Amino acid sequence: MRKIDLCLSSEGSEVILATSSDEKHPPENIIDGNPETFWTTTGMFPQEFIICFHKHVRIERLVIQSYFVQTLKIEKSTSKEPVDFEQWIEKDLVHTEGQLQNEEIVARDGSATYLRFIIVSAFDHFASVHSVSAEGTVVSNLSS
């Protein structure tokens, strides 16, 4: 089975929820595959977004490119609906002045249909997420 970036909108994934939205920097920018675009938070924390794969996937590696994110929690669900999330990964990121944070996570037990990313805290009043990449394989389609 070939490994693909499961998060790309071109692979059928979508951001189904984001707690803030700026029309110039919408949440869809996280998964559009363009490193020049991003989603920005608008004020208070925590902030979150949920990516739906529309299929069962097995994630082996995550790469998150962001700016000013301090603490990031990632939860996953294998349900058909975005419910029953379980704590999966929690990371304190290092502040990188003037450049993107490039956080690579080798995933264990990465079966999911949804991922919820929670920005618990930030190094500034605003944070941005430029991309989320999930390398892995499609396990099966969701049956109706």
Disulfide bonds with the S-S distance in Angstrom:
none
